Amino acid sequence: MAAANDDEILEGFLCPICKADLKSASQLTNHFESLHSEEQDVLRSLKDIFGKAKKIILNTEDTELRETFDRALKFSYTDYYNEEQSIGVSRSSSDYFKGVRSARLERYATETNKLLIRLDKLVCNMPNDHSQRKQHEQEVVPWLDGSSVKLCPNCARTFNLTRRKHHCRLCGSLLCHDCSLFLDINVARSIVDPSAPQTSSHLDHDATEKTGLRLCEHCYNLIELRKEVQESRNAKTALVTAYEQMRSLMDQAKPAVSMYEKMCQSLFDGETTYNLSDVNALRGRIGKLAEGIDVLSKKIATFPADPGTRQARLQNSIRQAAAHFIKEDLLSLPKLPTEAQIEEVRRQRYERAERQIQMERRRMERERERHDELAGPSARERENTTNDHDDDNPLLEQMNIIRGYIKDAREGMRFEEVAILEANLKELKKEYHLQKLSSKP
């Protein structure tokens, strides 16, 4: 490329003397040798004179003359390469490169989208039977006729009895078994539907060959590239992962705090549904959740971020919100009653219950006396029969079963289940007590 003037740029195989474009290197050489032979002779004569002078100077014993010649060469070399050059005319090729790149990306994207549409049709309603599955695959993607094809297009090896012809399930092209790649069905479903629940697949190579889709290398690479793009888009950063873990601990802590307050109030009311060890165990669990939330929030706050940026402000806000949640919700739990307080409240509650039972028993006795006066000796016989079969009462068996369930629920810290079972046990006890009262004279 050479500049003819400030406004024009000449490109091609240009003659340095007449600026003619000769289109090729051979034509440029012939042109220069035929039309500019005089200039070539002058240059050749100057080179010969310089070479002879150099030989004479280098062969002489005059060191001063040799040093002078070396300095002259160095000076000329330095001036030539250090000479300041003006910037010539330039032209940007960015638009051209972008156009070429866009066309190529569009071609690959269009081809990949076609393969994804075919893959979706293949995995949708895929039959389990091998023969039906083969027919389904041929209906979705027509297979190329390989009757005249003798060689594998990929490895160029001959098809024979041991090297059979196979078809790619996405493009229908021919290939041999050694050139085939297999895509797992579960992976294919996750590619066409990223929102579907992921099912882990740990099949070996033989199992994948039996159940997977046979693909050629080209289709397989395009599908794998789309899979990598999906995974990169769905990949979570370390900050997002830590935040989700912290939110999970917070979601576990909220119902635990509500249950703790309920259990604590139950102890203050003198109820026997929960005991002090249950509440202390739940309090310890809440403390561990608070510790985990604090550690994760500190980790989020220490992630690298430029000061004053939106990310830095967001991380500080997360840390402050976590600290406020721990302080206001997890560390401000109501105080537990002492064993003495619990015993005193339960004693008072027991005395009130005993007084009610005595009143109920006297009322039942008065009714029984009136009933005996009317019924005669048959009531005594029914009482004896009831006492004989008291050990076989099904209520006692049910109460023992529920006590076992309550023990297991307490060990698993399932206190909501404990409350429900304790309520059922109280109902059975009440019913059993009423039966006993009704059976007494």
C-alpha positions in Angstrom: 0.0 0.0 0.0 1.4 3.4 -0.9 0.0 7.0 -0.6 -0.3 8.9 -3.8 -1.4 12.1 -2.1 -3.1 13.1 1.1 -6.6 12.2 -0.1 -6.0 8.9 -2.0 -4.8 5.5 -0.9 -3.5 3.1 -3.5 -3.5 -0.6 -2.7 -2.0 -3.6 -4.6 1.3 -4.7 -6.1 2.5 -1.2 -6.8 5.7 -0.2 -8.6 7.8 2.1 -6.2 8.7 4.4 -9.1 5.7 4.8 -11.4 3.0 3.6 -8.8 1.4 1.3 -11.3 -0.7 -1.7 -9.9 0.7 -4.9 -11.5 -1.9 -7.3 -9.8 0.7 -9.9 -8.8 4.3 -10.2 -7.6 5.6 -11.9 -10.8 4.2 -9.1 -13.0 5.6 -6.5 -10.7 9.1 -8.1 -11.0 8.9 -8.3 -14.8 7.7 -4.7 -15.0 10.5 -3.4 -12.9 13.2 -5.3 -14.7 11.9 -4.3 -18.1 10.9 -0.6 -17.7 13.2 0.6 -14.9 16.4 -1.2 -15.8 18.4 2.1 -15.8 17.5 2.8 -12.2 18.3 -0.8 -11.4 21.8 -0.3 -12.9 22.4 2.8 -10.9 21.5 1.0 -7.7 23.6 -2.0 -8.5 26.6 0.3 -9.3 26.2 2.1 -6.0 26.1 -1.2 -4.1 29.3 -2.4 -5.8 31.2 0.8 -5.0 30.1 0.6 -1.3 31.1 -3.0 -1.1 34.5 -2.4 -2.5 35.1 0.6 -0.2 34.0 -1.6 2.8 36.5 -4.3 1.8 39.4 -1.8 1.4 38.6 -0.2 4.8 38.2 -3.5 6.7 41.4 -4.9 5.2 43.6 -1.9 6.0 45.6 -1.7 9.2 44.6 1.9 9.9 42.5 1.4 13.0 41.5 5.1 13.1 40.0 4.9 9.6 38.1 1.7 10.6 36.7 3.3 13.8 35.6 6.3 11.7 33.8 4.0 9.3 32.1 2.1 12.1 30.9 5.4 13.7 29.6 6.5 10.3 27.6 3.3 9.9 26.2 3.5 13.5 25.3 7.1 13.0 23.5 6.4 9.7 21.7 3.4 11.2 20.6 5.4 14.2 19.4 8.3 12.2 17.5 6.1 9.8 15.6 4.1 12.5 15.1 7.1 14.9 13.8 9.4 12.3 10.4 10.7 13.3 7.8 9.6 10.8 4.4 11.3 10.1 1.2 9.3 10.5 -0.3 8.4 7.2 -3.9 7.9 6.1 -5.7 5.1 8.0 -9.0 3.3 7.5 -11.1 1.4 10.1 -12.1 -2.2 9.2 -14.2 -2.7 12.4 -17.5 -2.6 10.5 -16.3 -5.2 8.0 -15.1 -7.5 10.8 -18.4 -7.1 12.7 -20.4 -7.9 9.7 -18.5 -11.1 9.0 -18.7 -12.1 12.7 -22.4 -11.4 12.9 -23.1 -13.5 9.8 -21.1 -16.4 11.2 -22.7 -16.2 14.6 -26.2 -16.0 13.1 -25.4 -19.1 11.0 -24.3 -21.1 14.1 -27.2 -19.8 16.2 -29.7 -20.7 13.5 -28.3 -24.2 13.1 -28.2 -24.7 16.9 -31.8 -23.6 17.2 -32.9 -26.1 14.5 -31.1 -28.9 16.4 -32.8 -27.9 19.7 -36.2 -28.0 18.0 -35.5 -31.5 16.7 -34.1 -32.5 20.1 -37.3 -31.3 21.8 -39.4 -33.3 19.4 -37.3 -36.4 19.9 -37.4 -36.4 23.7 -41.1 -35.5 23.8 -43.2 -38.7 24.2 -40.1 -40.9 23.6 -41.4 -44.5 23.4 -39.7 -47.1 25.7 -39.9 -49.9 23.1 -36.8 -50.0 20.9 -38.6 -50.6 17.6 -41.2 -47.9 18.3 -38.4 -45.5 19.4 -36.6 -46.0 16.1 -39.7 -45.3 14.2 -40.3 -42.2 16.3 -36.8 -40.9 15.6 -37.2 -41.4 11.9 -40.5 -39.5 11.9 -38.9 -36.5 13.6 -35.6 -36.5 11.6 -35.6 -38.2 8.1 -32.5 -40.4 7.7 -30.3 -40.1 4.7 -30.3 -43.0 2.2 -27.0 -44.8 2.7 -27.3 -47.5 0.0 -24.7 -45.9 -2.2 -22.4 -44.8 0.6 -19.4 -47.1 1.1 -17.2 -45.1 3.5 -17.8 -43.4 6.8 -17.8 -39.6 6.0 -15.9 -38.9 9.3 -13.1 -41.5 9.4 -13.3 -42.7 5.8 -13.3 -46.4 6.8 -15.2 -48.9 4.8 -18.6 -50.1 6.0 -18.9 -53.8 6.3 -20.5 -56.5 8.4 -18.5 -55.5 11.5 -18.7 -51.8 10.8 -22.4 -51.1 10.3 -24.0 -47.8 9.1 -25.7 -45.6 11.7 -27.5 -42.3 11.5 -27.3 -39.2 13.6 -30.6 -38.6 15.4 -30.5 -34.8 14.9 -29.3 -34.3 11.3 -29.8 -37.8 9.8 -26.3 -38.1 8.4 -24.4 -41.4 8.1 -21.6 -42.5 10.5 -20.0 -45.6 11.9 -20.2 -46.7 15.6 -16.7 -45.6 16.4 -17.5 -42.0 15.3 -20.8 -41.9 17.2 -21.3 -39.9 20.3 -24.2 -40.5 22.7 -26.2 -37.9 24.6 -28.0 -39.0 27.7 -31.8 -38.7 27.7 -32.0 -36.8 31.0 -29.3 -34.4 29.8 -31.3 -33.8 26.6 -34.4 -33.1 28.6 -32.6 -30.6 30.8 -31.2 -28.8 27.7 -34.6 -28.4 25.9 -36.4 -27.5 29.2 -34.0 -25.8 31.7 -36.9 -25.1 34.1 -37.6 -28.8 34.5 -36.3 -30.5 37.7 -32.8 -31.9 37.2 -32.5 -35.7 37.6 -29.0 -36.9 38.3 -27.8 -39.5 35.9 -24.9 -41.8 36.8 -25.1 -44.2 33.9 -21.9 -45.9 32.6 -20.9 -45.8 28.9 -22.6 -49.0 27.9 -25.9 -47.9 29.5 -25.7 -44.5 27.8 -25.2 -46.2 24.5 -28.4 -48.2 25.0 -30.6 -45.4 26.2 -28.9 -42.2 24.9 -29.3 -40.5 21.5 -26.7 -41.3 18.9 -25.2 -38.1 17.4 -22.5 -37.1 15.0 -19.6 -35.0 16.3 -20.8 -31.8 14.8 -24.3 -32.0 16.3 -22.9 -33.2 19.6 -20.5 -30.3 19.9 -23.2 -27.7 19.1 -25.5 -29.3 21.8 -22.7 -29.3 24.3 -21.9 -25.7 23.6 -25.5 -24.7 24.2 -25.4 -26.8 27.5 -22.3 -24.9 28.6 -24.0 -21.6 27.8 -27.0 -22.6 29.9 -24.9 -23.7 32.8 -22.8 -20.4 32.7 -26.0 -18.4 32.8 -27.5 -20.4 35.7 -24.2 -20.5 37.6 -24.4 -18.8 40.9 -21.7 -16.6 42.3 -20.2 -17.2 45.7 -22.0 -14.2 47.1 -25.4 -15.4 45.9 -24.8 -18.9 47.3 -23.9 -17.5 50.7 -26.9 -15.2 50.7 -29.3 -18.1 49.8 -27.8 -20.2 52.7 -28.2 -17.3 55.1 -31.9 -16.9 54.0 -32.5 -20.6 54.5 -31.2 -20.3 58.1 -33.5 -17.3 58.7 -36.5 -19.2 57.3 -35.7 -22.1 59.8 -35.2 -19.7 62.7 -38.6 -17.9 62.4 -40.8 -20.9 63.1 -38.3 -22.1 65.8 -38.7 -18.8 67.6 -42.5 -19.0 67.4 -42.4 -22.5 68.8 -40.0 -21.5 71.6 -42.4 -18.7 72.7 -45.3 -21.1 72.6 -43.4 -23.7 74.7 -42.2 -21.1 77.1 -45.7 -19.8 77.7 -46.9 -23.4 78.2 -44.4 -23.9 81.0 -45.5 -20.7 82.7 -49.1 -21.9 82.5 -48.1 -25.1 84.3 -49.0 -27.4 81.4 -47.2 -30.7 81.1 -47.1 -30.7 77.3 -43.5 -29.7 77.3 -40.7 -29.9 79.8 -37.7 -27.7 80.5 -35.2 -29.9 78.6 -37.3 -29.6 75.4 -37.3 -25.8 75.6 -33.5 -25.7 76.3 -32.8 -27.9 73.4 -34.8 -25.7 71.1 -33.1 -22.6 72.5 -29.7 -24.2 71.7 -30.8 -24.9 68.1 -31.9 -21.2 67.7 -28.5 -20.2 69.0 -26.7 -22.3 66.4 -28.9 -20.8 63.7 -28.0 -17.3 64.9 -24.3 -18.2 64.8 -24.6 -19.5 61.2 -26.5 -16.4 60.1 -23.8 -14.2 61.7 -20.9 -16.1 60.0 -22.6 -16.0 56.6 -23.4 -12.3 56.8 -19.8 -11.4 57.7 -18.6 -13.5 54.8 -20.9 -11.6 52.5 -19.7 -8.2 53.8 -16.0 -9.2 53.2 -16.4 -10.1 49.5 -14.2 -7.8 47.4 -16.0 -4.7 46.1 -15.0 -1.2 45.2 -15.8 1.3 48.0 -18.9 3.4 47.3 -20.2 1.1 44.6 -23.7 -0.4 44.5 -22.4 -3.8 45.3 -20.5 -2.6 48.4 -23.6 -0.8 49.7 -25.7 -3.9 49.0 -23.2 -6.2 51.0 -23.2 -3.7 53.9 -27.0 -3.6 53.9 -27.2 -7.4 54.0 -24.8 -7.5 57.0 -26.8 -4.8 58.9 -30.1 -6.6 58.2 -28.7 -9.9 59.4 -27.3 -8.3 62.6 -30.7 -6.6 63.3 -32.5 -9.9 62.8 -30.2 -11.7 65.2 -30.5 -9.0 67.8 -34.2 -8.4 67.6 -35.6 -11.9 66.9 -33.1 -14.5 68.0 -31.3 -12.9 71.0 -34.4 -11.3 72.6 -36.1 -14.6 73.5 -38.3 -14.6 76.6 -36.7 -15.8 79.8 -37.4 -19.4 80.9 -39.0 -20.2 84.3 -36.9 -22.1 86.9 -37.7 -25.6 88.0 -39.1 -24.3 91.3 -41.5 -21.9 89.4 -42.6 -24.7 87.1 -43.2 -27.1 90.1 -45.2 -24.4 91.9 -47.4 -23.6 89.0 -48.0 -27.2 88.3 -48.8 -27.9 91.9 -51.4 -25.1 91.9 -52.8 -26.4 88.6 -52.9 -29.9 90.0 -54.8 -28.8 93.1 -57.3 -27.0 91.0 -57.7 -30.1 88.9 -58.1 -32.2 92.0 -60.8 -30.0 93.4 -62.7 -30.1 90.1 -62.3 -33.9 90.1 -63.6 -34.2 93.6 -66.6 -32.0 92.8 -67.3 -34.1 89.7 -66.8 -37.3 91.7 -69.4 -36.2 94.3 -71.8 -35.3 91.6 -71.3 -38.6 90.0 -71.8 -40.4 93.3 -75.1 -38.7 93.9 -76.3 -39.6 90.5 -75.2 -43.2 91.0 -77.0 -43.4 94.3 -80.2 -42.3 92.7 -79.6 -44.7 89.9 -78.9 -47.6 92.3 -82.1 -47.0 94.2 -84.0 -47.3 90.9 -81.9 -50.1 89.2 -81.4 -52.5 92.2 -78.6 -55.2 92.4 -78.0 -55.3 88.6 -75.7 -52.1 88.9 -73.4 -54.0 91.3 -73.0 -56.8 88.9 -72.1 -54.4 86.0 -69.5 -52.7 88.3 -67.8 -56.1 89.1 -67.7 -56.9 85.4 -66.1 -53.6 84.6 -63.5 -54.0 87.2 -62.6 -57.4 86.0 -61.9 -56.2 82.5 -60.2 -52.9 83.5 -56.8 -54.2 82.4 -58.1 -54.9 79.0 -59.4 -51.4 78.4 -58.4 -50.3 74.9 -57.9 -46.7 76.1 -54.9 -47.8 78.2 -53.4 -49.4 75.1 -53.9 -46.3 73.0 -52.4 -44.1 75.7 -49.3 -46.3 75.9 -48.9 -46.1 72.1 -49.2 -42.3 72.1 -46.6 -42.0 74.9 -44.2 -43.9 72.7 -44.9 -41.5 69.8 -44.4 -38.5 72.1 -41.0 -39.9 73.2 -39.8 -40.3 69.6 -41.1 -36.8 68.6 -39.2 -35.3 71.6 -36.0 -37.0 70.5 -36.4 -35.6 67.0 -37.2 -32.1 68.3 -40.6 -32.2 66.5 -42.4 -30.1 69.1 -45.4 -29.4 67.0 -46.0 -33.1 66.8 -45.4 -33.4 70.6 -48.2 -30.8 71.2 -50.7 -32.6 69.1 -49.9 -36.0 70.7 -50.1 -34.5 74.2 -53.5 -33.1 73.4 -54.7 -36.5 72.2 -53.3 -38.1 75.3 -55.2 -35.7 77.5 -58.4 -36.4 75.8 -57.9 -40.2 76.3 -57.0 -39.7 79.9 -60.1 -37.6 80.4 -62.3 -40.2 78.8 -60.6 -43.0 80.8 -61.2 -41.0 84.0 -64.8 -40.5 83.2 -65.2 -44.3 82.6 -63.6 -45.0 86.0 -65.9 -42.5 87.7 -69.0 -44.0 86.0 -68.0 -47.5 87.1 -67.6 -46.6 90.7 -70.6 -47.0 93.1 
